Amino acid sequence: MDVSLDIKSIDETAEKPLLEGEHAMTLINQDGQAADVHFPVDPMSIDSVDKLPAGTAAVTVKVTGKNFGEKIEVEWLDATGKCQDSTSTPPTIAKRISATELEVNLISGPKGDKKGKLTLISATKLKASKEVEVS
């Protein structure tokens, strides 16, 4: 059985978005036999992100995690809710060091009541995100 998810029809505002993390799908035969399958097989995840200094200058931040592939896109939502990505000036970009380490260039923005949120987007549009302290 092949199952395909149409990314355009996925509700990313759901409590647990399908494009982030690992999920289980249960298949049940007509005779009541069931099996679970987990997807994706090796999800991308963020273990840690260095604290960011508040400011308007671009900084490079070390990100560690799992299953970092090539061509990762980055979105940075600062503490005020302003979003930066690859189309911003300057662009927010990731440099892959290894499958477990990235260097991300971004503008952290001002310190706020909330933490910032770093989201990594794989070439297949799967996501991993982490809240980051801006001090």
C-alpha positions in Angstrom: 0.0 0.0 0.0 1.3 3.4 -0.9 -0.1 6.5 1.0 0.6 10.0 -0.2 -0.1 13.2 1.7 -1.0 16.3 -0.4 1.0 19.0 1.4 -1.4 21.7 0.2 -4.3 20.1 2.0 -2.5 19.6 5.4 -3.7 21.8 8.2 -0.5 23.1 9.9 -2.5 25.0 12.5 -3.5 21.6 14.1 -2.4 20.7 17.6 0.2 18.3 16.2 1.0 19.3 12.6 1.7 16.4 10.2 4.8 18.0 8.7 6.6 18.1 12.0 7.8 15.2 14.2 6.9 11.6 14.0 3.4 10.2 13.6 1.7 6.8 13.6 -0.9 5.5 11.2 -3.0 2.5 12.1 -4.2 0.2 9.3 -7.1 -2.2 10.0 -8.0 -5.1 7.8 -11.7 -6.1 7.2 -11.2 -9.0 9.6 -10.0 -6.7 12.4 -6.3 -7.2 12.3 -4.4 -4.0 12.8 -0.8 -2.7 12.3 0.8 0.6 13.1 3.4 2.2 10.8 5.4 5.3 11.9 6.2 8.1 9.5 8.5 9.7 8.5 11.0 6.9 9.2 13.8 9.3 10.3 12.2 12.6 11.2 14.4 15.7 11.4 14.6 17.1 15.0 16.3 20.0 16.8 18.0 19.1 20.1 19.5 22.5 21.0 20.0 26.0 19.8 22.4 28.5 21.3 20.9 31.5 23.1 20.7 34.5 20.8 21.8 38.0 21.7 19.1 40.6 21.0 19.9 43.0 18.2 19.6 44.0 14.5 22.9 42.6 13.3 23.1 39.2 11.7 24.4 36.4 14.0 25.4 32.8 13.3 23.9 30.3 15.7 24.8 26.7 16.2 21.9 24.2 15.9 22.3 20.5 16.9 19.8 17.8 16.1 19.1 14.8 14.0 18.7 14.0 10.3 19.7 17.4 8.8 19.7 16.9 5.1 20.9 19.1 2.2 19.0 22.3 1.2 17.4 23.0 4.5 15.3 26.2 4.5 15.0 28.3 7.7 12.2 30.4 9.1 12.8 32.6 12.2 10.0 34.1 14.1 11.4 36.7 16.5 10.0 37.6 20.0 7.8 40.3 18.4 6.3 37.9 15.8 8.3 39.2 12.9 9.1 36.4 10.4 12.4 36.1 8.5 13.1 33.5 5.9 15.2 32.9 2.8 13.4 35.8 1.0 14.2 38.4 3.8 16.9 41.0 3.5 19.4 39.7 4.6 18.2 36.2 4.0 18.0 33.7 6.9 20.1 30.7 5.7 21.4 27.4 7.1 24.8 25.9 6.4 24.9 22.1 6.9 28.0 21.0 8.8 26.8 17.4 9.3 23.6 15.4 9.7 23.6 16.6 13.3 24.8 20.2 13.1 23.9 23.3 11.3 25.0 27.0 11.3 22.1 29.3 10.9 22.5 33.0 10.0 19.7 35.3 11.1 18.8 38.6 12.8 17.6 37.7 16.3 15.6 41.0 16.7 14.6 42.6 20.0 14.2 40.8 23.3 10.5 40.3 24.0 8.0 38.7 26.4 8.0 35.6 24.2 10.9 33.4 22.9 11.7 33.3 19.3 10.9 30.2 17.2 13.3 28.6 14.8 11.8 26.3 12.1 13.8 24.2 9.8 12.2 22.9 6.6 13.7 20.0 4.7 13.8 19.6 0.9 10.7 17.4 1.2 8.9 20.1 3.2 9.0 18.3 6.6 9.6 20.6 9.5 11.4 20.7 12.9 11.0 23.7 15.3 12.3 24.9 18.6 11.7 27.9 20.8 14.9 30.0 21.4 15.7 32.5 24.1 16.7 36.0 23.0 18.6 37.9 25.7 
